[in-house]
């Protein structure tokens, strides 16, 4: 059995993004940096705005890591109460939507870069010094979640992916419609009933929360994973089927 947590910094990361879109928009003009897209505003990393942005991003990442550690501890405690002989171990904990300093080869030269991954997660291939020794030969685990009603996958990073995408892959199937549209199209109670017929138990705080996470609101995760696998960015290792899901 696999327990997967797909969560972040409890909206802190989103707030950081919204705040710094405005701050860096002003900084782009201040430092005369031409911008083609309002979501790609920026500032020199050694400027006050640049340093503050990276510090805020690091704080958001740390908050998300701490959040998942707490959730994992609570899940482990719950399982041990029901199954006293159970041994619940962490497979891997990796963040998405991040900015980190990493060393990569660019035009034959190794350089330290600030790697932004939005809608993506790190997917290093074998041999990277950042990997734990257990995954040094196999490559970094890549966790790609599906929807409440579909499979989720565990992949492994590759050398090809590391060289072509700075070691990056998607971190989920991805939405094909907004939460607002999903709530207009599906009823939460009906979604729960339909999933129950497939043997999937759903627990949530509200029906609205279930409706916006309806399986139909997401892309076909099989196609997404196949595209990553066939492109050689990461290779398929395990496919898991949901038997229960909790929406916070």
DRENVEXGU-489670 format. One record per atom (N, C-alpha, C): residue in three letters; x, y, z. Coordinates in steps of 0.05 Angstrom, whole numbers, plus 5000, padded with zeros to 4 digits. Atoms other than C-alpha are relative to their C-alpha. Layout:
ALAXYZ;...
END
This chain:
UNK501749765000;UNK500050005000;UNK501750255000;UNK498549755002;UNK502450704983;UNK498150235009;UNK501449764992;UNK500151345017;UNK501550244987;UNK498749775014;UNK501451974975;UNK498750265010;UNK500949734992;UNK500952694999;UNK500850204978;UNK499449805020;UNK500453224945;UNK499050275012;UNK500849754987;UNK500553874983;UNK502550195002;UNK497849814999;UNK504754494993;UNK500150165025;UNK499449834977;UNK505555095038;UNK497550145010;UNK502549894989;UNK498255215055;UNK499550294991;UNK500549745013;UNK497455815007;UNK502250205003;UNK497849814997;UNK503856155029;UNK501450044973;UNK498649985026;UNK507155994962;UNK498450174980;UNK501749845018;UNK501156284924;UNK500250305007;UNK499949734991;UNK501456914966;UNK502750134992;UNK497349905009;UNK508956984952;UNK500050074971;UNK500149955029;UNK507656924878;UNK498450254993;UNK501749765005;UNK502057444878;UNK501450265008;UNK498649764990;UNK506157934920;UNK502350084981;UNK497649945015;UNK512457874878;UNK499550044970;UNK500749925027;UNK508957924811;UNK499950314999;UNK500249715000;UNK507658654831;UNK502750125006;UNK497449894993;UNK514458774864;UNK502049974977;UNK498150045022;UNK518358474806;UNK499250144974;UNK500949845023;UNK514058834755;UNK501250285002;UNK498749744996;UNK516559484785;UNK503049994997;UNK497150035002;UNK523559214790;UNK501049984971;UNK499250035028;UNK523659024716;UNK500250274986;UNK499849735011;UNK522259744698;UNK502350155012;UNK497849864987;UNK527260004749;UNK502749934988;UNK497450095010;UNK532859584720;UNK500049974969;UNK500249995030;UNK530659674647;UNK500249724988;UNK500050275011;UNK529358934635;UNK497549974982;UNK502350045017;UNK524858814574;UNK498449755007;UNK501750234992;UNK518958354592;UNK497949954978;UNK501950085021;UNK514857974540;UNK497449905012;UNK502450114987;UNK509857674590;UNK499950105028;UNK500249894973;UNK507257974654;UNK500649805022;UNK499450204980;UNK508357314689;UNK503049935001;UNK497150055001;UNK515757314672;UNK501650245009;UNK498549784989;UNK517657944709;UNK502349915017;UNK497650094986;UNK524357924743;UNK501750235010;UNK498149804991;UNK530158284776;UNK502749875002;UNK497450124996;UNK537658184781;UNK500149865027;UNK500150164975;UNK538857644834;UNK501450145023;UNK498549874979;UNK543758074872;UNK498850275009;UNK501449764992;UNK538958664876;UNK498449945025;UNK501650044975;UNK534858774939;UNK497449844994;UNK502450145007;UNK528558544903;UNK500649704994;UNK499350275007;UNK532057924876;UNK500649835025;UNK499450144975;UNK534857724944;UNK497649945016;UNK502450034984;UNK528257834978;UNK498149794988;UNK501750215013;UNK524557414926;UNK501049725005;UNK498950274996;UNK529256824932;UNK499749925030;UNK500450064971;UNK528856865009;UNK497149925005;UNK502850064997;UNK521256865005;UNK499349734988;UNK500450265013;UNK521256274957;UNK501149775018;UNK498850214982;UNK525955885004;UNK498249965025;UNK501850024976;UNK521256035063;UNK497549834992;UNK502350155009;UNK515355765023;UNK500649704997;UNK499250275003;UNK519155135005;UNK500349865027;UNK499650124974;UNK521155015077;UNK497449955015;UNK502650034988;UNK514055125100;UNK498649754989;UNK501350245013;UNK511554595050;UNK501349745010;UNK498750244990;UNK516854095072;UNK499249945029;UNK500850044973;UNK515054195145;UNK497149905002;UNK502850075001;UNK507654135128;UNK499749704994;UNK500250295008;UNK508653455094;UNK501149825022;UNK498950164978;UNK512953205152;UNK497949965022;UNK502150024980;UNK507253355200;UNK497849814991;UNK502150175011;UNK502053025155;UNK500949715000;UNK498950275001;UNK506552415146;UNK500049875028;UNK499950104973;UNK507452345221;UNK497249925010;UNK502850064992;UNK499852375233;UNK499049754986;UNK500850235015;UNK498651865178;UNK501349755011;UNK498550234989;UNK503951405207;UNK498849925027;UNK501250054974;UNK500951465276;UNK497349864997;UNK502650115004;UNK493951305250;UNK500249714990;UNK499750275010;UNK496250685212;UNK501049815022;UNK499050174979;UNK500050425272;UNK497949935021;UNK502250064981;UNK493750475315;UNK498349784989;UNK501850205012;UNK489750055266;UNK501649744994;UNK498450235007;UNK495449595243;UNK502650025017;UNK497749984981;UNK500349535303;UNK502649894988;UNK497650125011;UNK505149115262;UNK501050154975;UNK499349865024;UNK505349605204;UNK502650175004;UNK497749835000;UNK511849955187;UNK499850194976;UNK500449815021;UNK510650585148;UNK502550174996;UNK497549865006;UNK516850865114;UNK499650204977;UNK500249805021;UNK517751475071;UNK501649924975;UNK498650075025;UNK519451314998;UNK501650244991;UNK498649765008;UNK521152034980;UNK498350245005;UNK501549754996;UNK519252754993;UNK501350204982;UNK498949815020;UNK520153244936;UNK498050234996;UNK501849775003;UNK517453944925;UNK499550064970;UNK500549905027;UNK514354264863;UNK499550305002;UNK500249705001;UNK513654994842;UNK502150135017;UNK497849914983;UNK520455174868;UNK502150174984;UNK497649885012;UNK526755584855;UNK502449925017;UNK497750104985;UNK533355274874;UNK502650054984;UNK497449975012;UNK540755384861;UNK501149724994;UNK499050265008;UNK543454794821;UNK502350034980;UNK497850005019;UNK549554624779;UNK499249834975;UNK500650145025;UNK548254444706;UNK501950084979;UNK498349945022;UNK552054414642;UNK498650164978;UNK501149825021;UNK550754974592;UNK502250054980;UNK498049975022;UNK554454974525;UNK502749885008;UNK497550144993;UNK559554484553;UNK501450105025;UNK498849884976;UNK560854904615;UNK498249965024;UNK501650034976;UNK558454744686;UNK499650275013;UNK500649744988;UNK554855334716;UNK498049975022;UNK502049994979;UNK550855494779;UNK497750174990;UNK502449865010;UNK543755684759;UNK497850005020;UNK502550004984;UNK537355894793;UNK497949874982;UNK501950165016;UNK532555364767;UNK497150035012;UNK502849984992;UNK525155544770;UNK498449774988;UNK501750215010;UNK520254974765;UNK497150075008;UNK502949934995;UNK512955194758;UNK498349794986;UNK501550235011;UNK508054624748;UNK501849774994;UNK498050215004;UNK514154174752;UNK501449935025;UNK498450094977;UNK518553784799;UNK502749914991;UNK497350095007;UNK525853584801;UNK499949704993;UNK499950285009;UNK527452934765;UNK502849934991;UNK497250065007;UNK534952814768;UNK500449714992;UNK499350265007;UNK537952224734;UNK502149895018;UNK498050134983;UNK542951734765;UNK502650165003;UNK497349884996;UNK549451984795;UNK500150285010;UNK500049724990;UNK547352684817;UNK500750005030;UNK499150004972;UNK550652864883;UNK497850075019;UNK502349934982;UNK544053134910;UNK498349765008;UNK501750234995;UNK540952444910;UNK500949845024;UNK499350194979;UNK540651984971;UNK501349754988;UNK498650235011;UNK545051374964;UNK498249784990;UNK501950215008;UNK538950914958;UNK499150044971;UNK501049955027;UNK537151254892;UNK502250104981;UNK497849905016;UNK544051434867;UNK500349864973;UNK499750155025;UNK544150874815;UNK497450004983;UNK502550035014;UNK536750864797;UNK499050274989;UNK501149745008;UNK535351614791;UNK497950085020;UNK501949894980;UNK530852064832;UNK497149914995;UNK502850065003;UNK523751834845;UNK498450254991;UNK501749795010;UNK518752254806;UNK497149925005;UNK502750074992;UNK511752264835;UNK498050164983;UNK502049875017;UNK506152414785;UNK497249905008;UNK502750074991;UNK499252424816;UNK497950034979;UNK502349985018;UNK492952294777;UNK497750145014;UNK502449884987;UNK485852494798;UNK499049805021;UNK501150184980;UNK481452184852;UNK499149744989;UNK501050255011;UNK479051664803;UNK501849864981;UNK498250125019;UNK485251504763;UNK502649915013;UNK497550094990;UNK492051184771;UNK501950235007;UNK497749824996;UNK498151544799;UNK502549844994;UNK497650135010;UNK505251384779;UNK502550085016;UNK497449944990;UNK512251334807;UNK502049944977;UNK498150035021;UNK517751444755;UNK502850055012;UNK497249944991;UNK525351524759;UNK501350184979;UNK498749815017;UNK529452094731;UNK502149874983;UNK498050115019;UNK534251984673;UNK502250204994;UNK497849825009;UNK540952264649;UNK499150174977;UNK501049855023;UNK537452474585;UNK498350235009;UNK501749794990;UNK532252864623;UNK501550225015;UNK498349804985;UNK537553194667;UNK501450194980;UNK498649835020;UNK541253444605;UNK498250174984;UNK501849865018;UNK535153654566;UNK498250205014;UNK501949834985;UNK530753974620;UNK501050095027;UNK498849934974;UNK535554134676;UNK498949815022;UNK501150194980;UNK532753504710;UNK497350075010;UNK502849924992;UNK525353684709;UNK497949824987;UNK502350145011;UNK518753334698;UNK497550115012;UNK502649904989;UNK511353474711;UNK499649875028;UNK500550114974;UNK508753354781;UNK497149905003;UNK502750104998;UNK501653144764;UNK498849994972;UNK501450025025;UNK496653004709;UNK499350274988;UNK500649735009;UNK494753734705;UNK497050044995;UNK502849945004;UNK487954064702;UNK499450064970;UNK500949925027;UNK484054134637;UNK497850215001;UNK501949784996;UNK479054624666;UNK500450125028;UNK499649864975;UNK478955124723;UNK498249885022;UNK501650094978;UNK476254974792;UNK497150124998;UNK502649865003;UNK470555474779;UNK498349854980;UNK501550155021;UNK468455114715;UNK499249725010;UNK500650274990;UNK468854434749;UNK497750015019;UNK502249984981;UNK464154664805;UNK497350054986;UNK502549955015;UNK459054884752;UNK499249744985;UNK500650245016;UNK459554214715;UNK499349765017;UNK500550244984;UNK459553704772;UNK498950075027;UNK501049984972;UNK455953594838;UNK501749825017;UNK498250154983;UNK460453374894;UNK498949735010;UNK501250254989;UNK455552864923;UNK499949794978;UNK500150205022;UNK454752534854;UNK502849894995;UNK497350095005;UNK462252504845;UNK500849785021;UNK499350194979;UNK462952144912;UNK498549734996;UNK501550245005;UNK457451654894;UNK501249844976;UNK498950135023;UNK460551504826;UNK502649865006;UNK497550124993;UNK467351374856;UNK499649775019;UNK500650224982;UNK464350934910;UNK499349744985;UNK500750235017;UNK461650474855;UNK502649874989;UNK497450105010;UNK468950394833;UNK501849905023;UNK498450104977;UNK471150204903;UNK501950215012;UNK498349784991;UNK474250894918;UNK498550175021;UNK501349844979;UNK472451234984;UNK501150285000;UNK499249725000;UNK472551994986;UNK499150135026;UNK500649844977;UNK472852425048;UNK500850294995;UNK499449715006;UNK472453185043;UNK498550185019;UNK501349814983;UNK470453805081;UNK497450104988;UNK502449895013;UNK465254015029;UNK499649864973;UNK500650115027;UNK461753774966;UNK501250184979;UNK498849815019;UNK464254404931;UNK502949934995;UNK497250085003;UNK471354184945;UNK500449754984;UNK499950245016;UNK469953504915;UNK499450064971;UNK500749945028;UNK466653794853;UNK502350134985;UNK497849875014;UNK472654234836;UNK502449814995;UNK497950215004;UNK477153604842;UNK498949764985;UNK501250235015;UNK472553164799;UNK502049894980;UNK498150125019;UNK476552664756;UNK499950124972;UNK500449885027;UNK473652974693;UNK501350274996;UNK498749745002;UNK476953634709;UNK503049984994;UNK497150045005;UNK483853334698;UNK500549864974;UNK499150135025;UNK487653104637;UNK500349705005;UNK499650294998;UNK488552364623;UNK502949965009;UNK497350034989;UNK494552204668;UNK501749804985;UNK498650205016;UNK496351604625;UNK501550134977;UNK498849865022;UNK497652054566;UNK502350185009;UNK497949824989;UNK501652544608;UNK502549845007;UNK497850174991;UNK505951994638;UNK501449874976;UNK498850115025;UNK506951664570;UNK501750204985;UNK498449805015;UNK509452314540;UNK502650055015;UNK497649974984;UNK514452394597;UNK501949764996;UNK498550255003;UNK516651664591;UNK501249984971;UNK499150035028;UNK517051664514;UNK502150214992;UNK498049795006;UNK521052314514;UNK502649955015;UNK497650084985;UNK526051984561;UNK500750195023;UNK499549824978;UNK525252524614;UNK500049865027;UNK500150184977;UNK523551994666;UNK498749744991;UNK501050265008;UNK521851254662;UNK498149895020;UNK502150114982;UNK515750894690;UNK501149775017;UNK499150204981;UNK516950464751;UNK497549865012;UNK502350114985;UNK510350364789;UNK497450154992;UNK502649875003;UNK502950494775;UNK498349925024;UNK501750054976;UNK498250554835;UNK497150064994;UNK502949965003;UNK490650504838;UNK498850115026;UNK501249894975;UNK486650934887;UNK497949835013;UNK502250134985;UNK482450614941;UNK498750195020;UNK501149804982;UNK481351234983;UNK501450264995;UNK498849745003;UNK482551974978;UNK498850205019;UNK500949794981;UNK482152565026;UNK500650274988;UNK499749735011;UNK481053275002;UNK499850205023;UNK499949814978;UNK483153815052;UNK498550254993;
END
